[in-house]
Amino acid sequence: MFTNRDMQIGDWWLFFILIAIPLVNIFVIINIILSSTVNRSLKNYVLAIILPFIIILGFELIFISIFPVFSI
């Protein structure tokens, strides 16, 4: 879908529409991250979206392991 060629405006619109759909966005992100033929700028963009969530999840796991009283 998003091959190594330059991304056109329509490709970006399709990407943003797919990311806006719940559950579909998870499969699209995993597909983009694991694919070797996807556009490099799109892969970097997806990694830039995912990285803050991974960092925050790590901080939450550390916080919950240090202060288990505050866990839900």
C-alpha positions in Angstrom: 0.0 0.0 0.0 2.6 2.5 1.1 5.6 1.5 -1.0 9.1 3.0 -1.2 8.0 5.6 -3.8 7.4 9.2 -2.7 4.2 9.7 -0.7 1.5 11.7 -2.5 -1.2 13.8 -0.8 -3.7 11.0 -1.4 -1.4 8.5 0.3 -1.1 10.7 3.4 -4.9 11.2 3.4 -5.5 7.5 3.2 -3.0 6.9 6.0 -4.7 9.5 8.3 -8.1 8.0 7.6 -6.9 4.5 8.4 -5.2 5.7 11.6 -8.5 7.4 12.7 -10.5 4.1 12.6 -10.3 2.2 15.9 -8.7 -1.2 15.8 -7.8 -0.7 12.2 -5.1 1.7 13.3 -3.3 -1.0 15.3 -3.1 -3.3 12.3 -1.9 -0.5 10.1 0.8 0.6 12.5 2.0 -3.0 13.0 2.0 -3.5 9.2 4.0 -0.3 8.6 6.6 -1.0 11.4 7.2 -4.6 10.3 7.2 -4.1 6.5 10.5 -3.6 4.7 9.0 -2.1 1.5 7.1 0.8 3.2 8.1 4.5 2.6 10.9 5.5 5.0 9.4 8.8 6.0 6.1 7.1 6.8 7.9 4.5 8.9 9.7 7.2 10.8 6.5 9.1 11.3 4.8 6.1 12.8 7.7 5.4 15.1 7.6 9.1 16.2 3.9 8.6 17.1 4.5 5.3 19.0 7.6 6.3 20.9 5.9 8.6 23.4 3.4 5.9 24.3 6.1 3.4 24.9 8.0 5.8 27.1 4.9 6.7 29.1 4.0 3.1 29.5 7.5 2.4 30.8 7.2 5.2 33.4 3.8 3.9 34.5 5.2 0.4 35.0 8.1 1.7 37.0 5.8 4.0 39.1 3.4 1.1 39.8 6.2 -1.2 40.8 7.7 1.4 43.2 4.3 2.5 44.6 1.9 -0.4 44.4 -0.6 1.3 46.6 -1.6 3.7 43.8 -2.2 1.0 41.3 -5.8 0.5 40.2 
